[in-house]
Amino acid sequence: MILILSHSLDRTTDIIVEELNPYPVFRWNIDLWSDYSINITNSSFRITDPEGRVAQEEVVHAVYLRKLFFNPCSVTIPQGGNEESWRRAEIESIWLGIRDLAHEQGKLALVHPAPSGSWQKIRQMRVASDYFKVPNWWVVVGDAKNGISDKVVAKTFSGSNINGGLVAVQEVDPARLSPDFPWFLQSKMQNATHDVTVAWVDGEIFAYQADRSAFAGDDVRASDVEWHPVVLNKREADSVSALMSRTGYSFARLDFLKVDGELWFLEINPNGQFAWLDIDCKGGLIKAVTGAITRVWERNRRKAES
């Protein structure tokens, strides 16, 4: 059985489950956690879904990690906390505990913690500069914005939403930023012609680009612009491979801007969304993901039967 840890509204998981057929798949949606029965002991775990299907640890040969989202995504937490926030924290710990068990047992497919430690954006930007051009960037806390003369955009470290809304990348005036908040600033790449995103799947590279003249603003996520496959040149592909080898990730999505035909690094998302890039499952990306999952399943199934 392949256990997928996801949430009920994740269209990417829908597509992956469809493409994994006829492999046996069990989907645990964290936002519907109360509909499941879960028992974990020192020797095994057992998860029962609303239809009565069972995922028993001994027959789970691969675990694939998708997105952890509750519904609604956020709740208002009073000063003293509340029951819902406590429940969510406990369920998240169970969800991640099963992930960690799978990692320990060699069952975690494709999406896993990096063996070289955490890769937050500060480390990403520093290390990526060994392989790509990187825009100037600043992390400022308090009254530390003096000396920034570039036109800049503000971004987030965590990708967290505020009041359920996307915090979009946008141009800001550093002098007007409140010292009451931490800020991640980056030089605005005014001559960028394309957004480029690269999916790294177990050593395979799938690249796509979107024309920046086709949308307004600085954040491609806030648009419905079309993405088209693009072939990286050998130097770009080798640089992606070298950077990902250094991180140790088996899967990630890397974002770039293209300026005068050259890629400028923005960030690595180690579990980024990707199905929208290959929505008809004909571009090879979805099949590469499902292939990586089923290879783990096959390996552990053979081990269990030997």
C-alpha positions in Angstrom: 0.0 0.0 0.0 1.1 3.6 -0.7 0.1 6.0 2.1 -0.3 9.6 1.0 -0.4 12.3 3.7 -2.3 15.2 2.3 -5.5 17.3 2.7 -8.9 16.9 1.0 -8.6 20.0 -1.2 -5.2 19.2 -2.7 -5.8 18.8 -6.5 -2.2 17.7 -6.9 -2.9 14.7 -4.7 -6.1 14.0 -6.7 -4.0 13.7 -9.9 -1.3 11.7 -8.3 -3.8 9.2 -6.9 -5.4 8.9 -10.4 -2.0 8.3 -12.0 -1.0 5.7 -9.4 -3.9 3.4 -10.3 -3.9 0.4 -10.1 -1.4 0.6 -7.2 -3.1 0.4 -3.8 -3.3 3.9 -2.3 -4.6 5.1 1.1 -5.0 8.8 1.5 -5.0 10.4 4.9 -6.5 14.0 4.7 -5.3 15.9 7.7 -8.1 18.5 7.5 -10.6 15.6 7.9 -8.6 14.0 10.7 -11.7 13.4 12.9 -13.2 11.2 10.2 -10.3 8.7 10.6 -9.5 6.2 13.4 -5.8 6.1 14.2 -3.9 3.8 16.5 -0.1 3.9 16.9 1.8 1.6 19.2 5.5 0.7 19.8 5.2 -2.0 17.1 2.8 -0.7 14.5 0.3 1.9 13.3 -3.2 1.4 12.0 -5.3 4.1 10.2 -8.9 3.5 9.2 -10.6 5.9 6.8 -14.3 6.8 6.7 -15.0 4.0 4.2 -13.5 1.4 6.5 -10.3 0.9 4.5 -7.2 0.2 6.6 -3.6 1.2 6.3 -1.6 -1.1 8.5 2.1 -0.3 8.9 3.2 -3.8 7.9 1.6 -3.5 4.4 2.5 0.2 3.9 5.6 0.1 1.6 5.8 3.7 0.6 4.7 7.0 2.2 4.4 10.2 0.1 4.2 13.6 1.8 2.0 16.3 0.3 0.7 19.5 1.9 -0.3 20.0 5.5 -3.4 22.3 5.5 -6.4 22.4 7.8 -9.7 23.9 6.9 -9.9 26.8 7.5 -6.1 27.2 7.2 -5.9 29.4 10.2 -7.8 30.0 13.4 -7.9 32.9 15.8 -6.0 31.9 18.9 -6.7 33.9 22.1 -4.0 34.7 24.6 -4.7 31.6 26.6 -4.9 29.4 23.5 -7.9 27.3 22.5 -8.9 23.7 22.0 -8.8 23.8 18.2 -5.3 25.2 18.0 -4.2 22.5 20.5 -5.9 19.7 18.5 -4.3 20.9 15.3 -0.8 20.9 16.9 -1.3 17.4 18.2 -2.6 16.0 14.9 0.3 17.7 13.0 2.7 16.0 15.4 1.1 12.6 14.6 1.2 13.3 10.9 4.9 14.2 11.1 5.6 11.3 13.3 4.3 8.9 10.7 6.5 10.7 8.2 9.5 10.3 10.4 8.8 6.6 10.9 8.7 6.2 7.1 11.9 8.0 6.7 13.6 5.8 9.3 12.4 2.7 7.5 13.3 3.8 4.0 9.7 4.1 3.0 9.5 7.9 2.5 9.1 8.5 -1.2 10.6 11.6 -2.9 9.7 14.3 -0.4 11.9 14.0 2.7 14.0 16.2 5.1 17.3 17.2 3.7 20.2 15.1 5.1 22.3 18.2 5.2 19.9 20.0 7.6 17.4 22.8 7.1 17.5 24.9 3.9 15.7 28.1 4.8 15.9 31.1 2.5 19.0 32.7 4.0 21.1 29.5 3.5 19.5 29.0 0.0 20.5 32.5 -1.2 24.0 32.2 0.1 24.7 28.7 -1.4 22.8 29.3 -4.7 25.3 32.1 -5.4 27.9 29.4 -6.0 25.8 28.3 -9.0 23.6 31.1 -10.2 23.4 34.9 -10.2 21.3 36.0 -7.2 19.7 39.4 -6.7 20.9 41.6 -3.9 19.0 40.8 -0.8 18.6 42.1 2.8 17.1 40.8 6.0 16.3 43.8 8.2 14.8 43.9 11.7 14.2 47.1 13.6 15.8 50.3 12.3 18.4 48.6 10.0 17.3 49.8 6.6 19.9 52.5 6.0 22.0 52.1 2.9 19.5 50.3 0.7 19.5 52.3 -2.5 18.1 49.6 -4.9 14.5 49.4 -5.9 13.3 46.5 -3.8 10.4 44.1 -3.4 9.3 42.6 -0.1 8.9 38.9 0.3 8.2 36.4 3.1 10.4 33.8 4.6 7.7 31.4 5.6 5.1 31.9 2.9 2.6 32.2 5.6 -0.7 33.9 4.9 -2.2 36.9 6.8 -5.9 36.6 7.6 -6.2 33.8 5.0 -4.7 35.9 2.2 -1.6 35.5 0.1 1.3 37.9 1.0 2.2 38.9 -2.5 5.7 40.0 -3.6 5.5 43.7 -4.1 7.7 46.8 -4.5 8.2 48.8 -1.3 10.0 51.9 -0.1 12.5 50.7 2.5 12.3 54.0 4.3 8.6 53.5 4.9 8.7 50.0 6.3 7.6 49.6 9.9 10.4 48.6 12.4 7.8 46.6 14.2 8.1 43.8 11.6 11.0 41.7 10.2 11.5 42.2 6.5 13.1 40.2 3.7 13.9 42.5 0.8 15.3 41.8 -2.6 16.5 44.0 -5.5 13.7 44.4 -8.0 14.7 42.7 -11.3 13.2 45.4 -13.6 14.5 43.8 -16.8 13.2 40.3 -16.1 11.4 38.9 -19.1 10.2 35.6 -17.7 9.5 33.7 -14.6 11.1 30.2 -14.7 10.3 27.3 -12.5 12.2 24.1 -12.4 10.9 20.8 -10.9 13.6 18.5 -9.7 12.3 14.9 -9.5 14.8 12.3 -8.4 17.5 13.7 -10.7 15.2 14.6 -13.6 14.6 18.2 -14.6 11.4 19.7 -15.8 11.5 23.4 -16.6 8.7 25.9 -17.5 8.5 29.6 -18.1 5.9 32.3 -18.0 6.1 35.6 -19.9 6.1 38.5 -17.4 4.6 40.9 -20.0 1.4 38.8 -19.7 0.6 39.8 -16.1 0.6 42.9 -14.0 2.6 43.3 -10.7 5.6 41.5 -9.4 4.1 38.2 -8.2 3.3 35.6 -10.9 1.3 33.6 -8.3 -1.3 36.3 -8.3 -2.0 35.8 -12.0 -3.4 33.1 -14.3 -0.6 33.4 -16.8 0.2 30.3 -18.9 3.3 28.3 -18.3 5.2 26.6 -21.1 7.9 24.0 -21.1 11.4 25.3 -21.7 14.7 23.4 -22.2 17.6 24.6 -20.0 21.0 24.8 -21.6 23.7 22.4 -20.3 25.3 25.0 -18.0 21.9 25.8 -16.4 20.9 22.1 -16.0 24.3 21.2 -14.6 24.0 24.1 -12.1 20.5 22.9 -11.0 21.9 19.4 -10.5 24.9 20.6 -8.5 22.8 22.8 -6.3 20.2 20.0 -5.6 23.0 17.5 -5.0 24.3 19.8 -2.4 21.0 20.1 -0.6 20.3 16.3 -0.7 16.7 16.8 -1.7 15.1 14.3 -4.0 12.3 16.7 -5.0 12.0 20.4 -5.1 10.7 23.3 -7.2 13.3 26.0 -7.9 12.1 29.5 -9.0 14.1 31.9 -11.1 13.8 35.1 -13.1 15.2 35.3 -16.6 17.2 38.5 -17.3 18.9 39.0 -20.7 18.5 35.2 -21.3 20.2 34.3 -18.0 18.7 32.7 -14.9 18.7 34.6 -11.6 17.9 32.4 -8.6 15.0 33.2 -6.3 14.3 30.3 -4.0 13.9 26.5 -3.5 10.6 25.1 -2.4 11.3 21.5 -1.1 7.6 20.5 -1.4 6.2 23.0 -3.9 3.0 22.6 -5.9 3.6 21.2 -9.4 0.6 19.5 -10.9 -0.6 22.7 -12.6 2.6 22.5 -14.8 1.5 19.1 -16.2 -2.2 19.1 -15.7 -2.9 16.7 -18.6 -0.2 14.3 -17.4 1.4 14.3 -20.8 4.6 16.4 -20.1 6.4 13.7 -18.1 6.4 15.5 -14.8 3.5 13.7 -13.2 4.8 10.3 -14.4 8.2 11.1 -13.0 6.7 11.8 -9.6 4.5 8.6 -9.6 7.5 6.6 -10.9 9.6 7.8 -7.9 6.8 6.8 -5.5 6.2 3.3 -7.0 10.0 2.6 -7.1 10.0 3.0 -3.3 6.9 0.8 -3.0 8.4 -1.9 -5.2 11.6 -2.0 -3.3 10.0 -2.3 0.1 7.4 -4.8 -1.1 10.2 -7.1 -2.3 12.0 -6.6 0.9 8.9 -7.6 2.9 8.3 -10.7 0.8 11.9 -11.9 1.0 
